[in-house]
Amino acid sequence: MTNVRVTVDRETGEAFAVPPRRRREMWVMSPRQLEVLQALADGLTYPQMAERLFMARTSVSKTLGRLYVRLGVSSGPEAVHVAYQRGILRVPCGRCGG
């Protein structure tokens, strides 16, 4: 059984069903979150990430905490491993520089 949300039009008083919202994939990340994840993969410390990304250290910490939840991990190395495994981050190519 699925839950259906019903909304009433204020002007007409007519009720209509609203389709359920699609859940966003848990591992879909914002560009900023990807920057923080890449900085983590580059081996930067929290202070270094904050400086490179022009963020407060607390913002770095909170962003990483949210990333860990989205990725279902509990540590930085585990987050980087899962990100490479899922194709969120790519292993840099030595020849092409990318």
N, C-alpha and C positions, 0 to 999 in steps of 0.2 A: 504494500500500500504506500503510495507516495503522498506527501503533504502538498496540498494545493493552497496557495495564498489567494484570498479573495479581496478585491478592492472595490470600493463604491465610488462612482463618479459623483462629485459633490453637486454638480449642476443638474444632472438628470436623475440622480438617485439610483441609477442602474448599476447592478453588481456584475462584475466580470472576474473571471479567473486570470491570475497572472502566472505565467510559466515559472517554474523554479529557476533560480539563478544557477548558472553553471559554476561549479567549483573550479577555481583556478588551480592549476597543477601546483602541488606543494613546492616543486623545485624551480618554478619560474621565478626569476629574480629581476629586480630593477637594475638599471645600469650602474647605480651607485653600489649596490650590493655585490655586483660582479667585480667592480674595482677593488672593493675591500677583500673579496675572495682571492683575486689575483695577487694582491699585495701579500696576503697570507701565504699563498703558494710561492711567492718570491722570497719568502723567509724573513719578511720584515717583522719587527717587534711592534707592539701597539703604539709606542711613541713615534716610531718611524712611519707607520701607516698614517697616523694623525698628521704628521708633518707633510708627507708626500701628497695626501689627499685633502689637505686643508680642512681637517675635521678636529673636533675636540676628542681627547682620549676616551671620554665616556661615550661619545657617539660611536667610536670604533668598537668599543666593548659591546654596546647594545646591538649594533649592526651584526657583529659576529654571533652574538647570542641568538638573534633571529635566524641567521643563516644555519646555525647548528640545528635549530628546531625544524626548519624547512628540509634540511638534508637528513634529519633523523640521526644525528651524530652528537657526540659529547666532547669532542676535542678538535683543535686546529688541524693536526695531521690527518685525522679521520675525515674531516671536512674536505681537505684537499684531495685525499684519495678518492672519496665518493664523487667529487666534482669531475675529476679526470675520468673516472669509471663511467659516469653518465654522459660524458661529452660536454659538460658545462664549461670546463676549461680544456684547452688543447695543449698537448705537449709541443713546446716550441721546436721548430725545424732549424737545425744548425746551419743548413745550406742556404735556406731562403730568408732566414732572419725573422720568420713569423711564428 
